[in-house]
Every structure is written in C-alpha cells, then in structure tokens.
Amino acid sequence: MNQNGQDEKKLEHIIELEKQLGEIQDADVLLERILTETRKIVNADAGSIYVTEGNKLKIKYAQNDTHLKELAPGFKLPYTVFSFQIDEKSICGYVAMTGKPVNIKDAYRISESKPYKFNKNSDITTDYRTKSIYTFPLKMANGKLLGILQIINAKDENGHVISFDNEAELMIAHFASSAIQALQHAYVTSNMVKRMLKMAEFRDPKETYYHVQRVSSYSLEIYDRWAFNHNIPELERHKYRDSLKIAAKFHDVGKVGISDIILKKEYPRLTEDERDIMKCHTCIGAQLFDPPDSLLDEMSKDVTLHHHDRWDGGCSGYPGNVRLDEFSINEEIIPKGLTALSGTDIPLAARIVAVADVFDALSHKRCYKPAWSIDDSFTEIQNNSGSQFDPEVVLAFMQIKDRICAIQMEFQD
C-alpha cells in the first residue's frame, strides 16, 4: 500500500474511533481510552494522561508497552497516583500554562534555554529510556483546560524510536478535537451522576463519595481481569466496562427511599422487621432505572436489584426473583416466598459489585463494627467463594490484590 493509501486508512480509523468515543459515558473510562487510542494512532510506546485539580495536575492513567510485555498475560502496570503543581518547570505544567503543545525530540537533550526540564528519576527507577515526547493540552472551546495528554517514544515500523513528525502532530490534533467533544459530553453525564449520588449521601452517611468511588473502581478492575480470563472480545469489553463504572456507583442509591429512623440508626442494631424494610433499598433503586432505555439503565437496574443475592441461593441473599411491578414502596417489604436467585442467573455486574461492596464494607469502619485489616478482608472474600460470591469473580479479584490496595490508598475516607 502506498503512502496515500496508508494515510487514508488512518483517517478512516480515526473517524471510526471518534464515533466510538462519543458513545462512552464515563469520563474516567473515556480518558483511558483517549490515551490508548492516541498512542495507537502514532505508534507511541508509552504515555500518560492528567486532569486538572485546582492548580495541580493529577495523573489518571499511565501506559507503557515495553514494561507491560515484561508482565505475565492479564496483569497490568502498577496503579499510579500522584499530582504536582502547575508551573513552567515541568513539561506538562508548561503546556498547561501556555495552552500550546510541546514536541521534544530527545528528553535528555532539552535546550538550557527552555524553562522546563525532564525528570529522569522515573526512567532510572524503571530502567526505561524516554526519548521523543509529544505533550498537548485538552482544552474546551471556551479555553477551559480539561487535562494534559503526553505520549512517549514514537516508533517506526521496525520498532525503532523516532521523533513525532508533522504528520503525527496533524493526526493527533484531528483526533484530539473529537476527543475533547466526547470529554465534554462525558463530564456532563458525570456531573449528573454526582448529583444523584450526593442526594444518596445526604440520606445515608455511610454512602460516602469515597465508598462509591472505591466500589466503582474495584468493580472495573475485577471486570477487566474477569474479561481477560474469559477471552471477552475487545469491543464488548469496552462497552461493558463503560456502563459498569457508572452502574456500580448506583448500587445503594435505593436507600434514598428508606426512612431516616432506620437508615441512620446506630445502636442498637436493626430489628428483624427493620432489616426487612432496609432490604427494600434494592427494589427501590431498581425502580429508578425501570423500564430501562439503555445498556447503562439495564446494568444499573441489575446492580441495584441483585448485588445482595448470594451465589449459592442461600436464605440470607435478597431480594431473589422479584418482579418490580409486584413491589410497592408503600408496603415497605419485599414480597415473601420469592424464588432465590443463584449462580449465573444473577447478572454478572451484580456479582462483581457484590464482591467490591462487601470488601469495602469489611475494610472500613461502620457504625456497627471497626474496620477489618486488608488481609482479613481479602481472606473473608476468599472464604466465601462459591457460597456468597461467584468463584470466578473472586478469582479475578484475588488476582488484582495490588490494584485493589492502591485504589484504597487513593480514595481514603
């Protein structure tokens, strides 16, 4: 294929990607995808994406194909969390301040006249050689900075590191304009989700922002590993994880319909009748998404309704095979005599969130108990594999312990 044919094929690929980006609803999932696809477009070995938080830049995702190849299949690079001041001393800070992209041929040979420097510490620590760097701002039409995208070490067809040429810059600029539009749309969705969750937090002090973020992030990581273990096709994974990231946040949103007398009761513990009323939060939450109009609605309904059902169909699981049209919030009780839901009849998203939610509840303080240690919390999940929890979901969870612990550190109460 000649050069014109290759360029045309690249543009067709970018146009298709732009369509896919526009369908992503979760801002974090979208940011990760933008980084991945930008790297693919210009064949970059590594990169990072940052978001603005006040006068700081916070890393959201870091990718490095060279290091990834050193890991066993299915494993990810360590979960990275850090932020730094926006100033002209760093490359990303300089781009954030000026709003202009910076193309560096060799990170180790930056002119002394430049205000920014490259920090070699990361290269030294990870035994990597950063050479070509292209850093550009993700800016809205009104000039607001959404973040910074930095891609590293462009490679030619033989795998040799090269500079980011004019063609690469044009390709990135074209793709970035659509990516920013998709980000703006995703942030609108994100803000709507935050408002709904804030309402739930006002009602239930246990449903904190950090608890919701941890459960959502755990769920995404569990699914990624589960999907790898089950050879789920890439396109299917992308669609599922986008909806799961949001749906997991809604797992206990139905508590908005539970009386404060029960919801905020601390001592003594709930009576049997009060527990029956509390269980109604599953059906109340599901009614918010019924009838479903999208995959996200369907998954949110599944998660809210079934994240307390047990894998073995045991009697402590609930609500079971309930029909929402048979449930009335005025009766304040789930219909008796329902058939238990068990095994794969419980939707996958609910089985995943069940593990994430219980782990987070165990490892954090509640009004009725102190926080368990991380090790004890992992052990309890493992001990309930095949009874309370789906064994294959637990397997995926145990395979990503390091990432679960890193998420705990990022979203501390």
Disulfide bonds with the S-S distance in Angstrom:
none
